[in-house]
Amino acid sequence: MQITVLPITVTTLNWNQFLTATQSVLKRSMSASLDKRSVADRGLASAIAAFGEFQCQGTDYLQVLRDAGSLLKHFSVSFLIVCDDETLLLELVGDGDIKIILSDETPKLCIITASLESWRTTLINFACQRATHAQRHLADELLSAFDRLGLGKLWDNYSRARRDQELILTEKR
């Protein structure tokens, strides 16, 4: 089965407004953990870390990404997905708070949107040992897209293994 996954929308943070307003009120920098690690990129991963700093002063950039918890509710990603298995796409939507727009054509072209919290949970479920081959294949494609977006650390508490060329996530102990 051929699956193509392309990120098309990603939450962005207006860094100037955010840093200026929070510095003015809280009298501290929301980019401290980024500056400490010399993180120049101000993408989605950096925004999550800045929200972590907002929530709790002195947080560590990588630790926030690994244990982002409810911070992930504030960020979303939409993908354009080409897949010839409509049932698989509907299973993805049925697993979490994920929104879908399906085209009428085959192979199916769809737009799927969710918060990072929903994506994280759904991909963990779709890449577990009890998941189907098709679910693991879709999870693999989506996780690769998240890796390219610089968000792979969101799954750092899980080991990524391959069994018969299929991705399997297992929780680290």
Summary of the structure (lengths in Angstrom):
residues: 173
radius of gyration: 17.4
end to end distance: 33.1
largest distance: 55.0
contacts: 517
relative contact order: 0.16
helix: 47%
strand: 24%
